[in-house]
């Protein structure tokens, strides 16, 4: 075997070590339990699993039995899928697992792992092919991108895990504006970026919206700076026809999703300016690591970091990783792309951060930037920071050339990865599935719809999600709902019945819902509540 082959083999071994270590760090509650435990909580986790299972039901039935855009929840509310992230373009791996016979819970667990592996693989390829980094450097950078504590802290919001479309978009745009490609046709890259943007929209809205904001800002900043304008403007002029064509194609493909999102916004109403303020990043948010962190969990107990929706604010990456990133960016500040991105980061920092003294410019963004009213968890833009972090760590590793320097670089890269260690909560997926199956047995298959009420002390959202899974199992629509938004007149947020007053309130709510939606009250079954609930009685 030649020296070059040995080097490649060693490189792939290192890549495998970083990938395996990252996967075990993030998913050890699932893996070590033999896939019995599901990360992270029975709320959004089971809801996102429901979305993927709903799309599987649509695919597997050929669209004949299931309305993709109107899952049978909050019956008969139309377009309920657009009340939250769509998850459609993220579905194929899940559908594949289901097609091969895996159950919904196991398929979802495997799907999460595959999404993390895909993030790692796409970033590894970008660092290797686009930036020319070594296998070691690419592995170190990709592991930070895929397994960072800020991403694992959001593991309960599974729609935020897949970020490989973002890597593809930025890779395509990188190739358009790279010095070697100036004044050459970039139509394939432009169409690739546009199509990947559409795919992201059909997956999760937040990452799509934040990516669009960053790309637009980067182009505007580049065009306004004297040193970068000669690199950008000629390429835009040269490819103006391809740019227009790719945007047109993207607009046509994105139109259905945008139409349904706008219809949902019209139905549920636009959020006010203050809705997002609890989740605007504070100065300390940039240093706060996940409350489940192995090394930094203690920070969440400090008064300084006791923020509303604390987990949303945990966008920090730890001392060593932050230091390496800052050093790398400072060392490369004369590079045109770094200068542009630093200015973009500064603009976003100023306009999206809540500063001491209740100073915030978010309201200007809310009124001036289209679509900003749809954003509630603004701090999630911190997930986009993982891209420059990955690039910075990869650059830093390749900076060290000597043998002992290389060992030092490997050690520090592993420390950066270990610094991201997080142990998320988990729950027994089999218990939840068995509960749903038992309750589904109470549903009359001839009923037009059902409402699940209970005197159980679990949180209301658990019962609503149970009902949604009962709907999937039986095919009978449900009046229950758990989602990112709710119909304005939907009266069933609280479904726990613990006394006569609550029973009376829900009886009136059911009566009103039946009348407003022209339903047949005799065909609406109340499930789970002893004694039932007669909506016709006074």
Secondary structure, 3 states (H helix, E strand, C coil): CCHHHHHHHHHHHHHHHHHHHHHHHHHHHHHCCCCCEECCCCCHHHHHHHHHHHHHHHHHCCCCCCCCCCCCCCCCCCCHHHHCCCCCCCCHHHHHHHHCCCCHHHHHHHHHHHHHHHHHHHHHHHHHHHCCCCHHHHHHHHHHHHHCHHHHCCCCCHHHCCCHHHHHHHHHHHHHHCHHHCCCCCHHHHHHHHHHHHHHHCCCHHHHHHHHHHHHHHHHHHHHCHHHHHHHHHHHHHCHHHHHHHHHHHHHHHHHHHHHHHHHHHHHCCCCCCCCHHHCCEHHHHCCCCCCECCCHHHHHCHHHCCCCHHHHCCCCCHHHHHHHHHHHHHCCCCHHHHHHHHHHHHHHHHHCEECCCECCHHHHHHHCCCHHHCCCHHHHHHHHHHHHHHHHHHHHHHCCCHHHHHHHHHHHHHHHHCCCECCCCEEHHHHHHHHHHHHCCCCCCCCEEEECECCCCCHHHHHHHHHHHHHHHCCEECCCCCCCCCCCCCCCCCECCCHHHHHHHHHHHHHHHHHCCCCHHHEEEECCCCCCCCCCC
